[in-house]
């Protein structure tokens, strides 16, 4: 279910406090990316480490969590078993 329009997008207020500092670290992945962060580099926590994300115009309105992956992609290797039959 979507958030009500009259409430507006969810935005964590701690981002406003960190705007003055040099590095912006974000733990709240469910916050919507605001427009005043265009051109900034922010660090989003993915559960283990901070991922660096550069904010451009196309990312405005999406959530921070969409750009910091939490799972590690492992390439699937197809295992081929060779069955050797011994003929007598």
C-alpha positions in Angstrom: 0.0 0.0 0.0 1.3 3.4 -0.9 1.9 6.4 1.4 -0.9 9.0 1.5 -0.4 11.9 -0.9 -1.4 14.5 1.8 1.5 13.2 4.0 4.1 13.7 1.4 7.2 11.5 0.9 9.0 10.1 3.9 12.2 12.0 4.7 14.4 11.5 7.8 15.3 14.8 9.5 18.8 13.7 10.4 19.8 14.3 6.8 19.1 18.0 7.2 21.5 18.1 10.2 24.2 16.3 8.3 23.9 18.6 5.2 26.3 21.0 6.8 29.0 18.4 7.4 31.4 17.2 4.8 30.2 13.6 4.5 26.6 12.6 4.6 26.0 9.1 6.1 22.5 7.7 5.8 21.2 4.8 7.8 17.6 5.2 6.9 17.3 3.4 3.6 13.5 4.1 3.4 13.9 7.8 3.0 13.1 9.5 -0.3 16.0 11.2 -2.0 15.4 15.0 -1.8 16.2 17.5 -4.6 18.7 19.5 -2.6 21.2 16.6 -2.7 21.7 16.9 -6.5 25.4 16.7 -7.2 26.3 15.4 -3.8 27.9 12.1 -2.8 26.3 10.3 0.1 27.1 7.1 1.9 24.2 4.7 2.4 24.4 1.9 5.0 23.6 -1.5 3.6 23.7 -3.5 6.8 27.4 -4.1 6.8 29.2 -1.1 5.3 28.5 2.2 3.7 28.1 2.3 -0.1 29.0 5.5 -1.9 26.2 6.9 -4.1 26.4 10.0 -6.3 23.0 11.7 -6.5 21.9 13.0 -9.9 18.7 14.2 -11.3 17.4 10.8 -12.3 17.6 9.5 -8.7 15.3 12.2 -7.2 12.1 10.7 -5.8 13.5 7.2 -5.4 14.6 5.7 -2.0 18.2 5.5 -0.8 17.9 1.7 -0.4 17.3 1.1 -4.0 20.9 2.1 -4.9 22.8 0.2 -2.2 22.5 -3.5 -2.6 22.5 -5.6 0.5 23.1 -9.0 -1.0 26.2 -10.2 -2.7 25.7 -11.5 -6.2 27.5 -14.8 -6.8 28.1 -16.0 -10.3 26.4 -19.4 -10.7 28.8 -22.0 -12.0 27.4 -24.9 -13.7 28.9 -28.1 -12.4 29.3 -30.8 -15.0 29.8 -34.3 -13.6 31.6 -36.6 -16.0 30.5 -40.2 -15.5 33.0 -42.6 -16.8 31.8 -46.0 -17.5 34.2 -48.8 -17.4 33.6 -51.4 -20.1 34.6 -54.9 -19.4 
